[in-house]
Amino acid sequence: MGRYFKIFSTFARACLVRDMTFRANFLLECLTSLGWMSMNLAFYLLIFSFTPEIGRNSGWSREPFFAFVATGLIINSIVQTLFMPSASELTEMVRTGGLDSVLVRPLDAQFLLSMHRFDFSSMANGIVGVALLVWSVSRFSVAPPLIACFLYPVLIVCGVAILYGLIIMLAAATILMGRNQSLYDFWFYITNFSRYPAEIYAGPWGGPLRMVCTFVIPILLVVNVPAGTIARPLSGNAWGMISLTCVVAIISVGVSRIVFQAALARYRSASS
């Protein structure tokens, strides 16, 4: 484990040096991300000028909803910093044969393929997300219980694990298909569902969609459960969702490992 941590640190330092070599580009990427996020926050403020909460009787008033938004920013910032840059390169590695050089190295291929490149500019949204979370929680009428403060970072890790498992399974599809840019587009489309509280998915269309995005593709667990834990009272149903999220996170990582190893077993060199 210590060996992999040292390699992980080496990758991080190398990517940081690369980003700092082109400081203007790094700052521009940070400003672009912050500008996009600022427009979204302004849009939500506009919505709350017309309604007291998102979704009828959902309980997501302004401060709790901004805690929800902050949670999404933190989780997506971690995923886009640590995993997405590496995964996005995999298609080109399969096409050109670069994957061959990874497989002959005396290290775990999944580790190398999912964590060899970082995008530190994506951390800008995460930093703002932490600040927004602190602001939101400080304005709650009732402070979150201590147990919720302990559970929140654990559930953040679970949300990251669920998204990581989805990325790895898409990476496995890349190995099998040779090119799957459309599947990465699918990843961004499906994660859009996690940007809003689960309570808004109601009615004849929303109900089935909520079930699918909770139990089939558990994308609604990623942000809703940690945000609900910090922003709402912990009831019996909340404990059930917390347990489900932890179990799904473990299953997601385990299944993605099995799928990825099966894909590698079927991989043929680009030169073959």
Order of alpha helices (4+ residues) and beta strands (2+ residues): alpha-alpha-alpha-alpha-alpha-alpha-alpha-alpha-alpha-alpha-alpha-alpha-alpha
